[in-house]
């Protein structure tokens, strides 16, 4: 039986009927959709979607925050990777899976320049950050796939430090984004790509590599206490960032980009 908790963002029953969701809820305001998804009990039918019209404490990687005003799209999808046939060693590729599905959704619905994944967990459009992805694992093996997308918000309302580095679909297209159409395309794309991750993990890494916007760029990456400087050669079949350094090619599985001044 499908579980629906309804508020105001989109019409949930059609979303449930036309996607692989087992449950969904939406809220006017949440501190964090990821936190709400983490609170769902073990018996919750999955996949379960949490939506919020506004987040007051949206999170990015590490100590980073995510700006989520009204008009943007904040969502967290709670899944059990094992139920989809995803092996535990391949769960690190779930972030790439979400990124590929998100890029394909944006490219389908909005003809924008240079839309693609931006390592480690963002999607860029026209040289600026459009979306962020945050994957969190729970002790019982479930995963929270958090996605924030700047859709109908505008950078005119953003904090000054974001106005030069971020963008929104509304600002880029001068058109409103239909959240229902966006979610239908994204969720169905996620279902397809999750199936591919279970069957052939390398196919997800190759798709991310083809879409990657950082090919050939010089990157500075912090991995623990080590700082790596090198030229991006895309993604390896195991999802690693390939970085050509003075010491040879390095495979980077996690880390943070050092922003250029």
N, C-alpha and C positions, 0 to 999 in steps of 0.2 A: 504494500500500500504506500502510495507516495505521500510525503509529508510536505505541507505548504504552510508557511507563515507569511502572511501578506501585509504589506504596508503601502508604498506609494510609487516606487521607482518605475517598474514595468508591470505588465500583466503576466503573472506567474503561470497560470494554468497552461496557456499555449506554449510557454517556454518549456514546461515539463513534458508536454505531449510531443514536442518536436525535437527533443534532445535526449541524451542519455542520462539526464539527471533523475535521481530517485527522490530528491527533496530539495526545497529551496526556501529561502526566507529573505526578506528585505526590510531595511530599517531606515528611518529618516536620518538618524544620527547614531554613529557608533564611534567609540574610541578607535577601534581597529577591527576590520573584518577578519584578519588573521587570528586575533585574540578570541573573537567570538567563535570562529571555527575550531580553535583549540579546546574550547569549553564544551563542545558537543560530546555527548556520552558515547561510549563504545558501540552501543546498539543502534546508533543513528543509521538509517538506510543511506547507502552511498552509491554514486557521488552526490554530495550535498553542497549547494551553492549558497553563500552568504553575500548579500548585496547591501550597500549603504549609499544613500544620497550624499552623505557628508561624513568624513572621518575627522576626528579631533586630535588623534594621536597616531596617524598612519606611520608605519615603520618601513624603512629600507634595510639594506644590509648593515650589520654591525650597529653602530650608534646613529646611523643616518635616519632622518625622518622623511616622510613623503607628504607633500602638499596635496590635500584632497578637498578642495572647496566644492560647493554645490555646482552641478553641471558636469563634473568629472565622473568617471566610472571607477568605483572601488569594489572589488570582488575577491572572494576567497573560495576556492573549490577544495573540499575535503574528499580525498580519495584513499582507497586501499590499493596500493600498487600490486599486491599479490593477486587480488581478484581480477586484475587486468592481465595477469601473466607476466608482469614485470619482475625480473630477478633483482634481488637486493643489490647486487653489484652494479646494476644499471640505473638505480634511482638517482644517481648524480646527473643523469641525462634528462631528468624531468624538467629542469629549468630550460634547457635548450629546446625541449619539446614544446613547452609553453611559448617560448620566444618565436619559434617557427610558425606555430599556429596563429600567433598574434600578428606577426608580419604579414602572413597570407591574408588575414582578415582585413587589415588596413589597406593592403594593396588591392583587394577585391572591391572594397566599398569606397575608397577615396584614392584617385590617381595623384599620388604625391611623389615628389622627387626623393630619391635616395632613402628609401625606407628599408631598414634591416636591423638585425641583432647587433648590439654593441656590448662586447665582453666587459664585465662578467655577467650582468643580468638586466640589461636595459634594451629598449628598442628606440632607435633614433629615426628622425625624419628631417630632411633638409638640414642636417648637421646639428640638430638639437634633440634633447631628450623628450620623447613623447610618452614613454611608458617604462615602468619598473616592475620587476618580478622578484618575489621573495618566497622561496621554498623553505618550509619548516617541517621537520620530522617529529612525530610523536612517539612516546615509548612503546606503544603497541604496534608500530609499523605503519600507521596511517601517515599520509602527507597532506600538508596544507599548501595549496598552490595559490599564493597571493598575487594579484595583478592589479596595478593601478594605471589607468589610461587617462590622459588629458584629452577629453572629448569636447564637451560643450562649455567648458570653462575658457577663460581668456587670460593671457599673460599680463594684460593690463591690470589685473587684480592680484597678480602674484607678488610675493616679497621681492624686493629689489635684487637680492642675490640670485634669484631664479630667472629673472627676465632676460638675461643674456645667454642662458644655457638651456632653457626648456622651450617647448612649443606645445600647441594644442591643435586638435583637428579643426576646431572652429576657426582659429587664427589662420591656419594654412589653406583651408578650403572656402572660407567665408560662407559655409553652409552648416546648418544644424546636423548633428549626428543622431541618427535613429538608434537609440540604445537597444531596442528589441531586435532590430535587424543585425546590429553589431554582435549582440550576445548569441543569437542563433548561429551566425556564421562562426564565431569563435568557439562555441561549445561543440558544434559538429566537427570543426577542424581539430579541436583537441581530442575528441573521441577517435578520429581517424589516425592522428599522429601518435596517440597513446598505444593504439593497436600496432602500429609500425614499430614503436619502441620495444614492445614485447616480442615481436617476430624477428626484427633485425635492427638492433640498436645502432649499428653503424650507419643505417640509412638516415637516422635523425641527425647524427653528427655531420654527414655529408650535405644534408639539406641546409643545416646551419652554416656550414662552410661556404656554400654557394651564395647564401644571402648576406654573409658577414660584410660589414662596412669598413673593417679595419685592415683589410689586406694591404700589405706594403707600408703601413704606417709604423713609425717608431713609437714604441710604447715603453713606459716605465711601470713595472708591476712590483708590488710588495707582496711577498709570500712569507708570512711569518716575520722573521728578522732579516730576511734576504731581500735585496732590491735587484731586480733584473731589468736591464735595458736592452732592447733588441727590436728587430723588425718583425711585424706580425706576418706569419705565413698561413693564417687561417686556423681551421680546426682539424684535429686529427680524428680518425674514426672512433676513438674512444672518448671523444668530447674534450680532449685537452686543447688548450690554446698553444699553438706552435709559435715559438719565439726564437728567432735567429739572433744569437748574441755573439760576442767575441770568443766565447768558449764553445760555440757550437749551438745546435738547436736544443732548446729547452722545452719540455712539456709541462705546462702549468695547469693544474686542476682546480686550484682555488687561489684567491688573492684579491687585491684591490689595485685599481689603476691610480697612479699618481697624476693628478691633474696638472696640465701645463699652466704656468703663471700667465 
